[in-house]
Amino acid sequence: MAKIIYLEQVKTMSTTSTTFTETTVFDVAKAFLNLEPMTPKKLQKLCFYAYSWYMVFYEGDKLFDGEFEAWIHGPVNPELYREYRKYGFNEIPQEDVLPDEISNNPRLVEFLEHIHQTYGHLDGDQLEYLTHQEDPWLNARKNLKPYEPSNNVLDDDDIIEYYRGELENG
């Protein structure tokens, strides 16, 4: 259901290729935290979905530099994990201000708001479950057992192919 809502809203957005080379995973995280306090797990998954859908809509361009690894609890950006791991399973406080790299680009603000509108009603565990059903995480995990740790990187081409398919079939 979340994907369908998102796809209906974003189909109308411009697909002009644009790279926000100055935007970081931390900027995107703070943009989501500006909308609500949340657990690190939920924040990771929202950043992953923003990263993924951005590459689909902007023809492979990345929203930010970085990568996601196929950890036990779903896709994780290691740098973002290190920044917020002190919160454990507790909520990270809400941010008061959007980073300039985000607020100076209304189209990017709108894009991130669409991601949040689509996935933000889900908690971290629900988002984990969702990512565990999707090919990019499954492919990166290969034949690992559910409890086995992994630092395997999710392939950007797998991400684009999978979510583009979701868009076309959604």
N, C-alpha and C positions, 0 to 999 in steps of 0.2 A: 504494500500500500504506500509506504513512504516513497519508494522509487517512482511510482506512478504520479503522485502529487508533484514531485520534483520535476519529472520529465515534462509534464504538462506546462509548468511554469517557465522552465528554462528553454523550451523549444523556441520561444519568442525572442530570446536574447541573441545579440549579435554573435556571430561565430568568427569575426575578424580575429586573425592571429595576433596576440599580444603577449609579450613576456614581461612579467613584473620582476626583473632581475634584482631589484632592491628589496623585494618582499622576502621575508624569512618565515620559517615555520613558526618562530616565536611571535611574529606579527599576526599571523593567521590565528594562532592560539589565543592571543590577547583579544583579537576581534571577537572570537567566540565567547571568551570570558567576559567581554563587555556586555554580552546579551544575558548571561546568567552564570552563577557559580556552578561548578561541575567537578566531578571526579577526574583524576588523570586518565582513567580508562576511557571515559566518554570523550574527553578532549582529544585523545589520540585518534579515536575513530572519526570524529568530526574533521580533524585535520587530514586524515587519510581520504575521506570522501571528497573533501574540497580539492585535494591534490589530484585525485583520480578523475573526477568530473571535469576539472579544469583542462586536463590533457585531452579529454574527449572533445570538449567544445572548442578548444583553441588549437586543434590540429597538432597535438604532441608537445606544445609549449608547456613548460612547467610553471606552476604558480610560485614555487620556491625551489631552491636547490636543496637536495637532500634525498633520502631514500627511506623506505619502510622495510622492516624486517619481519619475517613470519614467526613471531613469538607465540607462545602457548595461548595467550589471550587475544590473539589477532594481530593485525598490522601495527607495528610500533616504530616511530621515528626515534632512534637512540638518543639524539641530542635533546629532543623534547622530553623524553623519559628522564634524563639526567636533571633537567631543569625543575621538574615537578615531582620527582620521586619522593621527596620529603613529605608529601601529603598522603602517601599510601592510598588507602581506600576512602579517605576523607575528601570533602569538597575543597577545591581551590577557590579562594574568594573572588568575587566579581571584580572586574577591572572597571575603573571609573572613566577611562579615556581610551579611545581608539588610537592605535599607532598612526602616525602621520602617513606612513607608506600605504595604509589602508584608507584612512579618511580622505586623503587627497584624490582618491579615485572612486567616484560614485558607482561606476559599473562594477568594480570589485566589491564594494560594500554590498551592492544588490546581489551579486553572485553568492557571497558568503551568507547573506540573510536567507537566500533560497536553500542553501545547504542546511542551515539551521532549521528552517521551517520544515524541511523534509525529514531530517533525522533527529532534530533536537528534542522531540517529545519522547524519544527512546532513552533508556538509561544505558550505562556502560555495559552491563551484562547483555542487554538486548542487542546492542550494537555489536558486541563480540560474537553473539550467536549469528547475526546477519553476515558478518565478514567470514565466519567459518563455513558458510554455505557457498561462498563465491570463489570462482576459479583462481584469481590472483593469489590469494592466501593458500588455497589448497595446492596449487602448482608449486609454490615456493616451499611448502612443507614436504613435498614429495611423499615418501612412505613413512614419515615419522609417526610415532604413536602420539596420541593427543597430549600426553604428559611429558614428552621429550622436548627439551629446550632447543631453540634454533636461532641462528643469526642469518639464515638464508634471506637474501634480498628479494623482495617482490619485483618482478620484471616489469618495467614500464610498458613494454609492448603487450604483455599479458593484461595489464591494467586497461590499456586503451582498447584492446580487442574485446575484453569482457564487457566493459561498460558501454562501449559503442553498440555491442550486441543488445544490451539491456535497453538502450535508447531506441534502437530500430525495432525491437520486438515488444517494447513496453506499451 
